[in-house]
Amino acid sequence: MNAPVISRSIDIPTEFQACFERQRAAYLGAPEPSYAQRIADLKSLARLLKDNKDELVAAINADYGNRSEFETLFAEYFVVLETIADAVKRLKSWMKPQRRHVDFMTYPLARNRVIPQPLGVVGVIVPWNFPLNLSFCPLAAILAAGNRAMVKMSENSKALAKVLMRVSPKYFSVDKLAFFEDGGGRGPGFSSLPFDHLLFTGSGATGRSVMANAARNLTPVTLELGGKAPAIVGPDFPVKTAAERILWVKMFNAGQICTNVDYMFLPKGSEDEFVRHCRRLFADRFPDINGQDYTSIIDERSFTRLQATLEDARTKGAVLVNLAEQQIPDAKRRKFAPHLVLNPTEDMIVMQREIFGPILPIKTYTDRQDVADYINSHDRPLAIYPFTHNAELRDFYISRVMSGGVSVNEALLHVGQHDLPFGGVGASGMGHYHAREGFNTFSKLRPVFYQGPLSPIQMLFQPPYAGRAMSVLQTMIKWKT
């Protein structure tokens, strides 16, 4: 095996390169961990989270300024521990070689198998919005597949990165798993390492740069990029129920979720009812927007961007509905009042870019085909959310509108289903992880042909071909046609 060539067109920090070379050497020395070792690694991953829970939760809260503890425990802890437990439960079946059909000319003396084997060293680039979930869920698949991993955290996760860098060596040797903090423009250097696979979660613009850097080494990539995921409320679906479910997702993590509802379609004439329910629901659920249950916007730049997005919509004619109009958000803690945006138009920023905050544009419709045409005229989203009890209408949207995933009569929850793959399509990403598909993503599904004691093809197809070999081949072709 030739040593990988590290691109010199981008400066690679010494600590990245040294760790990569150490992990590569460890992989070459022991390329295929046993089932028992992989189970031990998965259990160590869970122990790392459990043993350091209070410190990790506090670090995430510090990075945000205020992160709802419930949201951290649910989305970062419960979901991740369930993912690891699911991998432990299913690993034996995932690792089992697959039997494949043997072609006529080698039957019955030969056999075919597909053997999942570790790729080697996998790089993971993690965003700030769910920093434990989006590092440890992939790690469950990466370690289950028998790989080694280097994980670069976001520049907005400084406190968490420091904790992980300090505690991780208690559970894993550095040649198995290593965490790194960001800052100082180190991201391009990380993505320029010749990993055996690279997983990136983040914006489309950064994803393009990551993919370009990886291409220099022909490193395969999985990109999870987000986009503008729509919810579509069918005319048969109760508006009250739609408001309850959509508002819960839109307020979770203050809307800072790549699979969040970025805009929605309501049947024309139901806007006032939807607004009325949202006002009531927000007042009931968040009587104090400055309390601990309502998460802060991650940084001042994002806070300012959301303010500018609202102002742009207002000046271009949208009607803004402040769901916290009776409260005064603490701007110093970056508490951003949630808004509904009525009558949005295509020239507004709110309809052009992923919002990543508690702002919900509402479009209305009378014809379902117009909804499908609108969504299809834009980049393919990471998810769509049809709300309807009508099976024909549900299947219309699933069939006519392509997206990374779908939740029906809910939003977001397909991401937490452990036996479903997760991934985007087109501008919202490529590749999958979670479930068996995640294990497969971080494995080489290696085809192996085993010849038997006799080789029929050698017996029949010896040159010169003009006699028996040609006659047999012509007969075989005739059978196939």
N, C-alpha and C positions, 0 to 999 in steps of 0.2 A: 504493500500500500504506500503510495507516494505521500510525502508530508504535504499538508495543505499550504497554499501560498497566501500569506497575509498581504492584502493590498496596501501599498505604500502611498496611495494618492490621498489618503486621509490619515491624519495623525491618530494613532491608537495609544491610549494611555498604557503605561507599563504594567499597571496592576491588572488590566484587562488581558493583555497579551500573556503575562506570566500565568494567570489563572487558567486561561484557555489551554496553554501548552501543558500545564499540570493535569488538567482534566483529560486532554487528549491522550497523554501518556498512560493515565490510569485506565482509560477505556481500552487502549490497545493491550494493556497487561491483563485485563479481565473483561473481555468484550460482552459477555453474556451472563449477567447475574442470574442466580437460581430463583425459582419461585419463592423459596423461603427468604432469600435476601430481599427480594422486592416487597414481600409482605412486611418484613422488618422495616424497610425504608418508609413505606406508607404509614405504618404505626408510629414511627419516629416523627413523621410530618404532623400527625394528629397530636402527638405529645408536645411538640414545640408550641402549637397553638394553645393547648389546654394549660400547660405549665406557666405560660407567660401571658395569660389572657388579660389580666388587669393592666399590665404595662403596655401591651399592644393596643388595647382599646383607648387608653389614655394618650398614646402617641398619635393615633388617628384623630382624636379629638383636638389635640394640640395643632396638628397640621391644618385642620379645617377652621380652627377658631372656636367652633362649636359643631360637633357632629352628634346627632341623636344617638344615645347609647343603645336604644332599642334597634335602630337601623343597623348599627355596627354589629350587634350580636346576631340579628336575624340574617342580614345579607352577607356578612363577612365570616361569621362563626358557624351558625346553624347550617347554612347552605354548604360551606366548605367541608365541615366535618361529615355531613351526609354524603358529599361527593367522594371523600376518602373512604368512608365505610362501604359505599357502593363498589368502588374499585377493588377493595379487599375481597368483597363477596364474589365478584365476577372474574377476578384475575385468572383463575385456573382455566376457565373456559376461553378467555381471550388468548391465553398463551398456547392453547392446544393447536398443533399443526392441523391444517385443513386438508382433507382428502379431495383430490380433483380427478376428473375423468381422464383416462388414458386413451390416446388415439389408437385407431385401428391397427396401424402397422407395428405397434409395440405391445399390444394387448396379446395374451394376459401375463406376459413375463416381466412387465415393468410396472412402475407405480409413480404417481405424481403427488407432491405435497406442496403446500404453501406454508412456509415457516415464518412467523413473526419474530424478527430479531431487532435488537437495539440499533438505533442509528449512530449514537455516539454522544456528542456534546450538543445540547440544545440551548439556544439563547432565548430569553423571555424579556420583552420590554413592556413594562407595566404602567398603566395610567394611574392618576391620583384618585379617581372617583370611587373605586372599590378596590383599594390596593391589596388587601389580603385575598379577596375573592379572585381577582384577576391575576394573582401570582400563584396561589396555592391550588386552585382548581386545575389550571394547566399542569402544575407540578405533580398532581396526583396521576395524571395520564403519562407524563414524562417519566416519572419514576416507576410506574407500573410497567411501562414498556422497557425498562432496564437501562435508561439513559442517565447521563450526568447533566447538570444544568447550571447556567449562569443567569442571574436575574438582576436586571437593572430597574431600580425603582424610579419614580417620577421626581422631578425637582420640587414638586409640591408635596412630597411625602418624606421630607427630610427627617422628621422625628421618628417616623416609623422605620425608615431605612436604617437609621443608627441602631435602633433596638434589634432589628433582624440581623444586622451585621455582627452584633455583639453576641446574640444568643444562639444563632444558627450553628456555630462550631461545636456547641455542646451536644448536638444531635447528629450532625453530619460532618464528615471530613470535607475540607475545602475542595478536594478532588472529586467529590460527589455533588455538592451543592454550595453555591456561593451567592451572596447578595451584594449589590453595589448601590451606592447613592449616585444621584445625578448632580448636575451643576457644572458650570464652566464649559458648556457646549460639548460634553463628552458623549452624547448620544450617537452621532455619526461614527465615532470610533468604535463603539460597541457593535453597531449593526454592520461594520466592515470586517468583523472577525469571520473567519471561514467556518462558521457553525455547520453542523450537519442538518439543522433545521432552525428556523427563526420564527418565533411567534411575536407579533406586534399587535397591541390594542391601543387605539387612539384615533386621531383625526385622519381624514383622507389625505390632506396635504402632507402631513408627516409620514403617512404610510407610503406615499409615492417615493419619498426620499429614502426611507428604509429599504424599500424594494430595490431601488436603484443601487444602493450600497451593497445589498446582498447579492445582486446580479453579478458584481465583479468577481465573486467567488462561486457563482452558480449555486448559491445557497437557496434551497427551497424555503418558501415563506408561507405562513398562515397569517392573514391580515383580518383583524376585526375592527371595522372602521365606523360603524354607526350610520348616520344619515337622518333623513326626515321621515320617521315612521308614522303613518296615519292611523287613526281610529275611524271607523265608519259605523255610525249608528243606523241600523235598519229601521224602516217605518213601523215595524211590528214590535220593536224592542222598547221597554219602558224607559222613558227619559230619566226618571228618578234613579233607576238602577244603573244606567249608564253613567250618570253623574257621580254616583257613589264609587264606582269602580275606577273610572278614569281619573277622578280627582285624587283618589288614594295614590295611584301611581305617579301622577304629576307632582304631588307634594313630597313623595318619598325622595330623600336625599336632596330636597329642594329642586327636584327635576334634573339633577345632574347624573343622568343615566343614558348610556348610548342607545338603549332599546326603549326609551321613554316615548310616550305619545308626543310627537312634535307638532302635529296639527290634527284637526278632526273634521269630519263631515257630519252634519245634522240634517235631518229632513227639514225642508224649508217650513218655517212657521213654528218650530219648536225651540227657537233660540231663547226666548224669554223664560220658558219653563226650565231649561237647562241652567241658565244664569241664576235663577231663583234658588234652585237646589244647591248650586255650588256655593252661593253666599251662605246659606244655612249650614251646609256641611263644613265649610271652613271655620265658621264661627264656633261650631260645636267641637271640632277636632283640635283647633288651634286657638283657644281663647286668648293666649298670650304668644304672639309671634316671636317675642324675645325670649321665650322659655327654652328649656333644654330639648324639647321634642322637635323643634323646627330647626333644621340644619342650616348652617351658614353657607354662603357662596364661598368657594375655595380661596379666592384671592381678590385683590383690589382691581386688577385688570379685568377679570371676569365680571365683577360687580359693575364696573363702568361700562363694559360692553353690553350688559343687559339693560342698563339705563338708556344707553344710546339706541338700542333696538326698539324699546318702547317709544322713545321720543320720535324716532323715524316713522313708526307706524302712526303715531298721533298726528304728526304734521302732514302725512299723506292721506288723512281722512278716516283712519280706523277709529272705532269706538272702543275705548279702554275701560274695562271693568276691574277695579281694584277690590279683590276679595278681602283685603285687610283694611278697608277704608276707615274703620273705627279704631284702628290701632296705629301706633307710630313705631315703625321698625327701627332697630338700632343699627344705623349705618356703620358705626365703628366696628361692630361685630359682623358686618356684611349680611345682615338679615334683610332679605329682599322680598318685598310684598308681592304675592302672586297676582297675576293679571290674566284675564281673558281678553282676547283681541277679536272684536267683531268686525265683519266686513274687511278682512285683509285682502290686499291686492298683490299682484305678482311683483310690482316694483318695490315692495317693502322688504327690508332686510329680514324680517321675521318669517317670510315665506321663501327666502333664498338660501339661508344658512341654517345649519343645525343650531337649535336654540340653547340647549344644555342649561336650562334654568326653569323657574316656575312661571313660564309664560305659555299660554295655550291659545293659538289662533283657531277660530271657528269659522268654517265655510259651510254653506248650506247647499242642498241639492234637491232636485225633483226626479232625476233619471239616474239609475245606477250605472248606466253605460258612461255617462259624463264623469262619474267618480272614477271609474276604471281608466278612462282616457286621460284624466288629469294626472293620476298617479303614474301611469305608464309614460307620460310625456316628460317625466323627471327621472333622476337617477333611481335605480332600484333600491328600495329601503331595506334596512336590516330586519324589519318586521312589519306586518300589517295586523290590524286588530278589528275584524268584523264583529259587530254586536247584532245578532239576530237569532231568533228561534226558527227561522225558515231555512230548512236544509238546502233548498234549491238556491236561495240567495247567498247563503254561506259558501256553497260550492262554486257559485259564480265568481265571487271574489278570489277564492283560493285558486281557481283555474285561470282567471283572466289577469290577475295581478301577481307578478313574480316578486318575491321578497326572500330574505334570508330565512325567516321563520314566521310562524303564525300562532297567535293565541286567539281563540274564539270565545267571545263573551267575557273576556278578561283582557288585560294588557300585561305584558312582561313575563307572566308566569311560565311560559314555555321554556324560558332560559333555565329555570330551576328544576326541570324534569331530568332526572339523572340518566334515563335510558333514551333520551333524545339528543342527537347531535346539535351543536350550536355553531352558527357561522353565517357569514353574509354572502352576497352575490353581487357581481358587478362592482359598482362604486361603494357598496357597503361591506365589501371584503371578499376573501376567498379562503377556502379550506374550512375544516371543522375541528372542534375538539368537544369534550364531554363524551361520556359513554364509550362504547366500543369504537366509535369513529375517532375519538380522541386517542385511544390506544393505537389504532391503526395509523393515525397521522404521524405519531412519533415512533413508528416501527418501520422497518423495511420488510414488506410482505414478500419474502424471498421465494421465488419458485424453484423447486428442486425436482429434477427428473432422475429416477433411479432405474438403471437398466438391469434386467434380469440376467440369469446365467447364459441365455442365448439371445442373439440380436437378430430378429427377423429381417430387419431392413438391410443388414449386412449380408444376410444369406441370399436375399433376392436381388439386390441392386448393385452387384459387382460389375464394373466395366469388363468387357465392352457391353454397351447398353443395347445394341441393335437386336439382340435375341430375346431371351427370357425377360430381362428387366423391362424393356420397352413394352412387351406384350402385357406384363402384369400391370404396369403403370397405365396403359391405355384402358385396360379392363376396369381398373379402379376409378379412373376418370369417368368412364361410362356409367358406372354404378352411382356416382355422385350427381349425375345430371339426369 
